Structure formats: C-alpha cells, structure tokens
C-alpha cells in the first residue's frame, strides 16, 4: 500500500459521513415479494438467497424482527428437495449447494436448526466433492467452482460436521487455484478475482489453514482494488461495485489489513449508492437498487465501523454474535465501531 493511501485513510478518519437511512432500507426489505410482478417471477432462482440477504442485512442494522420468524421458516422448509436432501431456491426447484447454505444460515440465525434433517443435508453436501481433485460442485450436474467449496465448508461448519471433510484434499485444491499475485481463481489457472479471493481465504480460515496465504502480496492486490471514486472493483480495469465493499473487505479483514483501505472514501461511495427515498442500495450511484447490493453494502459498512450497526462476521457473512455463540469465530479484525457520523 502506498503512503498516499495511508495518509488518506488517516486524514479521512475524522470526516463526517452521510447517514445510512436504516428505516428506509428496512421498509424496502419488508416490501420485497409483496409485489409479485414480472420481475418477481424472473428471479425465483434467487429467492432463497434473497431471503438470506434481506434477513442478514436486517440483523446487521439491528432490525432482525422486521420479518416474521415463522413465515420465514415456513418458506425455507417449502424449498426442501426431499429427493436430493438439500434446498432449492424456490419450492419445487432442484437442490443446489448455494440455496442449501442460505437455508442453513437462515435457520441458524432464527435458532431453528431443529427443523433440519442434518444427516441428509450433510450427505448431500459431501456427495458434491470430487474425491480426486477436491473440487466441489454446485449440484448434481457437476459444475465446479471455488465458491462451491467455500459454501460447503461454511455449511458443514455451521452444522458442526466439519470433521467429515477431507481437509488435505480440500486445501490442496485451493492451493491449485492460487496465482502468482497471491490471489485465487474459480479453478486452477483461472485469473484472480476478489470474489474468489474471499471464498478461498474464508475457506482456509474455516479450516485453520491461513498459512497457505501470502498475506502481504494478497493484501497489496486487494488494496489496489480501490478506485478514485472510493469504491472497489473485483479485478484490474473493471468498474467499482458496492458488493466488493464486502468481498474485498472481508478478505482484508481476515488478513488483518483493513487499515490499508481509505475507509471514509469507501463508506461515502456505498452511502451515495442508497435510494434515500424508497430504500435499498445499488451497485453504484444512480443505478437501480436490489437486495443483493443492499445486503453487501450494509455488510461492508459494518466491517468499516459505521456507527449504529451490529458486527458482521466476515468469514461466514453472518451476525458476529451468532458465530461467536457457536464457538466458530476466527481471527479476523474489523475497523473500530464509530460512535457518531
């Protein structure tokens, strides 16, 4: 990191920040799904994930009870694929590893894991790992990606079933996806990308194998993702995007390098992407809001120490208090929580 960035971060630490319009964002999340228009039906493949994004954002804003607990649980269980032993994104959809993790995360946050057939879910998750390469597939059709490996480890850890994993096989696959710049790709030989860096770094944290990460080289690559707007991109020559306010920051938090980012500039970028009238956060200022960027925008603000928010665990992307209660906290470091704007 350059001395210029260090000076900018230090200088900006006392600047007044715009307000996060929490009440508007809560109302926006509460309204999702009530208007079952054309767009609603086009996004059924993301529905269960969207519930996770919305609930986690509400938890981070200290408004967990804004959604009805029993209604949430009822919807989650309606997405169960009894043939596969996992969850689909919507009722009658095929089970997928991503929607299965979202279901588990929601049930953990709602203290409702007793509703889950844990042995069947564990069997489903373990069936998706390639016993030769260590790669994980997303579903029975076989597409592999480092995202799916992280998802499996996250889910199995939350279920206290990590002992079922072949750790060395899994770590060796992550190592095969590591690049000269310290980053990680979707598969061996794929370019480094902030999203894949998050999932690989977090997966290694879950496995207590961060010794496989070059902290200095990777930290520098991540710090270079910050653009003049204050926002972060996912790889060189790409546009900034609010969601990288989580992907990049979470990895830097795990590495203990969050102080390498100009925190004020990034918070201003995220906050300028709010719809202050109707609620929600977009990918960048002026675009349409969505629940995905709302969640990851709030998540990034939490890691940056924005005042009034609850702590978010960057390894599991869940409320820190929930993860600590389960005894799963790893050695990440967020910025100190501000007491005022």
C-alpha positions, 0 to 999 in steps of 0.5 A: 500500500502506498503512503498516499493511501495511508495518509488518506485513510488517516486524514479521512478518519475524522470526516463526517459521513452521510447517514445510512437511512436504516428505516428506509432500507428496512421498509424496502426489505419488508416490501420485497415479494409483496409485489409479485410482478414480472420481475418477481417471477424472473428471479425465483432462482434467487429467492432463497438467497434473497431471503438470506440477504434481506434477513442478514442485512436486517440483523446487521442494522439491528432490525432482525424482527422486521420479518416474521420468524415463522413465515420465514421458516415456513418458506425455507422448509417449502424449498426442501428437495426431499429427493436430493436432501438439500434446498432449492431456491424456490419450492419445487426447484432442484437442490443446489449447494448455494440455496442449501447454505442460505437455508442453513444460515437462515435457520441458524440465525432464527435458532431453528436448526431443529427443523433440519434433517442434518444427516441428509443435508450433510450427505448431500453436501459431501456427495458434491466433492470430487474425491480426486481433485477436491473440487466441489460442485454446485449440484448434481450436474457437476459444475465446479467452482471455488465458491462451491467449496467455500459454501460447503465448508461454511455449511458443514461448519455451521452444522458442526460436521466439519470433521467429515471433510477431507481437509488435505484434499480440500486445501490442496485444491485451493492451493491449485487455484492460487496465482502468482499475485497471491490471489485465487481463481474459480479453478486452477489457472483461472485469473484472480478475482476478489470474489474468489479471493474471499471464498478461498481465504474464508475457506482456509480460515474455516479450516485453520489453514491461513498459512497457505496465504501470502498475506502481504502480496494478497493484501497489496492486490486487494488494496489496489482494488480501490478506485478514485471514486472510493469504491472497489472493483473485483479485478484490474480495469473493471468498474467499482461495485458496492458488493466488493465493499464486502468481498474485498473487505472481508478478505482484508479483514481476515488478513488483518489489513483493513487499515490499508483501505481509505475507509471514509472514501469507501463508506461515502461511495456505498452511502451515495449508492442508497435510494434515500427515498424508497430504500435499498442500495445499488451497485453504484450511484444512480443505478437501480437498487436490489437486495443483493447490493443492499445486503453487501453494502450494509455488510461492508459498512459494518466491517468499516465501523459505521456507527449504529450497526451490529458486527458482521462476521466476515468469514461466514457473512453472518451476525458476529454474535451468532458465530461467536455463540457457536464457538466458530469465530476466527481471527479476523479484525474489523475497523473500530465501531464509530460512535457518531457520523 
